[in-house]
Amino acid sequence: MQTFISKNVINVTFDDGTTKAIFRQEGSLRYQQVLDALKKNASEQELRAILDGQLYIKYWAAGRFEITDNKVIWLSHPEFPIPQGLADRLLEYAANGYPAEAFVAFLDRLLQNPSNRSVETFLSFVERHGLTITERGTFMAYKGCNSDLKDVHTGTFDNSPGTRHKMPRQLVSDDPAHACHVGFHCGSWEYASNFGDRMILVEVDPKDLVCVPYDCDCQKIRCCEYLVVKEVTPETKMRSFFSDEPEETDVE
């Protein structure tokens, strides 16, 4: 095995004559992993796993996922087809070096959702607006509130940080054609910023997701339970894919 390391690229030629290269990019996790592997005289198998894009997913996820015929397979639940929207997010998580355990926890919770329709409509939200997952496998969204942090529609639900709200799931419509219905609504920054005077960040368990209505360009979510994490100001916006305490940055 021969290697060539420059400032911007690492080339590895294996004993069978095949060559793999990895280019250095800003925040490139795989480039650094290859460099670290070479420094510790890693085996050819480990180097191939990092350098090969398809093998890398299995390496990153410690054998939980693999790519077969250009499809991401969840090895513990191969019967569950991972839709392209979630597969794209998984690849982004791997590229950014976020822990695989968070994505596994998210999928486990999603499988606990009793409604196939709920899961399917959620994918439209993921494809348009991405997904921020916590270490527990829950996801983050925004919600607009009145000046007293009460909900906009009824003015009866207090949304102070740390508050949890829940209602019987069967009361909430899972029909995406119902734009407004009984249930708790939250969604993307763009959606939530159009409602109320103040904005909060909420945590939702995938199993409590009920629907993603078609209106508002699938920017909002209807659920039966959520936890208020904190208030966010109009000048801040969540930007990290994975975070237990989402980072904030100027909208500009």
C-alpha positions in Angstrom: 0.0 0.0 0.0 1.3 3.4 -1.0 0.2 6.8 0.1 0.6 10.4 -1.2 -0.4 13.2 1.1 -0.5 16.8 0.1 -2.0 19.9 1.5 -5.3 19.3 -0.2 -5.6 15.6 -1.1 -4.7 12.2 0.2 -4.2 9.4 -2.4 -4.0 5.8 -1.3 -3.0 3.0 -3.7 -3.8 -0.4 -2.4 -1.9 -3.7 -3.0 -4.4 -4.7 -5.7 -3.7 -1.6 -7.7 -6.9 0.3 -6.9 -6.6 3.9 -5.9 -8.8 6.0 -3.6 -8.5 9.7 -3.0 -10.0 12.1 -0.5 -9.9 15.9 -0.8 -9.6 18.3 2.0 -12.5 20.6 2.4 -13.5 23.0 5.1 -14.8 20.9 8.0 -14.0 17.6 6.1 -14.4 14.8 8.7 -13.3 12.0 6.4 -10.1 13.7 5.3 -9.0 14.0 9.0 -10.2 10.4 9.7 -8.0 9.1 6.8 -5.1 11.2 8.1 -5.5 9.8 11.6 -5.8 6.3 10.3 -2.6 6.6 8.4 -0.8 7.9 11.4 -1.8 4.9 13.5 -1.0 2.4 10.6 -4.6 1.3 10.3 -5.4 -1.8 8.3 -6.3 -1.7 4.6 -9.9 -2.7 5.5 -10.3 0.3 7.8 -8.8 2.7 5.2 -11.1 1.4 2.5 -14.1 1.8 4.8 -13.3 5.5 5.3 -12.3 6.3 1.7 -15.1 4.5 -0.1 -18.3 6.6 0.1 -20.7 3.6 0.2 -18.6 1.7 2.8 -18.2 4.8 4.9 -21.8 4.9 6.1 -21.4 1.4 7.6 -18.1 2.5 9.2 -19.5 5.8 10.6 -22.6 4.0 12.0 -20.7 1.1 13.5 -22.4 -1.4 11.3 -26.0 -0.1 11.8 -26.5 1.1 8.2 -25.1 0.2 4.8 -25.7 1.3 1.2 -26.9 -1.4 -1.2 -28.0 -0.6 -4.8 -27.7 3.1 -3.9 -30.3 2.7 -1.1 -29.5 3.2 2.6 -30.4 0.0 4.5 -31.1 0.0 8.3 -29.6 -3.4 9.2 -31.6 -3.9 12.4 -34.8 -3.2 10.5 -34.2 -4.1 6.8 -37.9 -4.3 6.3 -38.3 -0.6 7.0 -37.4 1.3 3.7 -35.7 4.5 4.6 -37.2 7.1 2.3 -34.9 9.3 0.2 -35.5 12.4 2.3 -34.3 10.7 5.5 -31.5 8.9 3.7 -30.2 12.3 2.5 -30.3 13.6 6.1 -28.4 10.5 7.3 -25.7 11.1 4.7 -25.4 14.8 5.8 -25.1 13.6 9.4 -22.3 11.3 8.5 -20.5 13.9 6.5 -20.7 16.3 9.4 -19.6 13.8 11.9 -22.7 13.9 14.1 -23.2 10.8 16.3 -25.0 7.9 14.6 -26.7 7.1 17.9 -28.9 10.2 17.5 -30.2 9.2 14.1 -30.8 5.6 15.3 -32.7 6.9 18.3 -34.8 9.1 16.0 -35.6 6.2 13.7 -36.5 4.0 16.7 -38.9 6.7 17.9 -40.4 7.2 14.4 -41.2 3.5 14.2 -43.2 3.8 17.4 -45.6 6.2 15.6 -48.8 4.3 15.2 -49.8 6.0 11.9 -48.2 5.2 8.6 -49.8 8.3 7.2 -48.2 10.5 9.8 -44.7 9.1 9.0 -45.3 9.6 5.3 -46.5 13.2 5.6 -43.6 14.0 7.9 -41.2 13.2 5.1 -42.4 16.1 3.1 -41.4 18.4 5.9 -38.0 16.8 6.2 -37.3 17.1 2.5 -38.2 20.8 2.5 -36.9 22.0 5.8 -34.2 19.6 7.0 -34.2 18.1 10.5 -32.5 19.0 13.8 -32.2 15.9 16.0 -31.3 15.8 19.7 -29.2 13.1 21.4 -32.5 11.5 22.5 -33.8 11.1 19.0 -36.4 13.9 19.3 -36.5 16.8 16.8 -36.8 20.6 17.1 -39.3 23.0 15.7 -40.5 26.6 16.2 -43.8 27.9 17.5 -45.2 31.5 17.6 -46.9 32.8 20.7 -48.6 35.8 22.1 -46.7 38.4 24.1 -47.5 36.6 27.3 -46.2 33.3 25.8 -49.8 31.9 25.5 -50.9 30.2 22.3 -52.1 32.4 19.5 -55.4 30.6 18.8 -56.9 30.1 22.3 -54.7 32.1 24.6 -55.0 29.3 27.2 -51.8 27.3 26.8 -48.8 28.7 28.7 -45.5 28.2 26.8 -43.0 29.1 29.4 -39.7 27.2 29.0 -39.9 23.7 30.5 -43.6 23.4 30.0 -45.0 20.3 28.4 -48.4 20.1 26.7 -50.2 16.9 25.6 -53.6 15.8 24.5 -55.2 12.5 23.4 -53.8 11.6 20.0 -57.2 10.4 18.7 -58.5 14.0 19.0 -56.0 15.2 16.5 -56.6 14.8 12.8 -54.0 13.1 10.7 -55.6 14.3 7.5 -53.1 16.6 5.7 -56.0 18.2 3.9 -57.2 19.7 7.2 -55.2 22.9 7.4 -56.5 23.9 10.9 -57.7 21.3 13.3 -57.5 20.3 17.0 -53.9 19.7 17.9 -50.6 21.5 18.7 -49.0 23.2 15.7 -45.3 24.1 15.3 -42.9 24.1 12.3 -40.2 25.8 10.4 -38.8 29.3 11.3 -40.5 30.7 8.2 -43.9 29.4 9.3 -43.7 30.2 13.0 -42.4 33.7 12.5 -45.8 34.6 11.0 -47.7 34.0 14.2 -47.6 35.9 17.4 -45.3 38.3 19.0 -42.7 35.9 20.5 -41.1 32.7 19.3 -40.2 29.5 21.2 -38.2 26.5 20.4 -40.1 23.2 21.0 -39.0 19.6 21.2 -41.2 16.9 19.6 -41.0 13.1 19.8 -41.4 11.5 16.4 -44.0 9.1 17.9 -46.2 12.1 18.8 -46.2 13.5 15.3 -49.7 13.4 13.8 -49.7 15.3 10.6 -48.0 17.7 8.2 -50.8 19.7 6.6 -50.5 20.6 2.9 -51.1 24.3 3.5 -48.2 26.7 4.2 -46.1 24.6 1.8 -45.8 21.8 4.3 -44.0 24.1 6.8 -46.0 23.2 9.8 -46.5 20.1 12.0 -49.5 18.9 14.0 -48.7 16.9 17.0 -50.3 15.7 20.2 -47.4 16.6 22.6 -44.4 18.9 22.8 -42.0 20.4 25.3 -41.0 24.0 25.4 -37.2 24.3 25.3 -36.7 28.0 25.4 -37.7 31.3 23.9 -35.8 32.5 20.8 -35.6 36.1 19.6 -36.5 37.3 16.1 -32.8 37.9 15.5 -31.7 34.3 16.1 -32.2 31.1 14.3 -31.3 27.5 14.8 -28.7 26.3 12.3 -27.0 23.1 13.5 -28.2 19.7 12.2 -27.4 17.9 15.5 -27.6 19.6 18.9 -28.7 19.0 22.4 -28.9 22.8 22.8 -29.3 24.2 19.3 -26.9 26.9 18.3 -28.1 30.3 17.4 -26.9 32.7 14.8 -28.0 36.0 13.2 -30.5 35.4 10.5 -28.4 37.5 8.2 
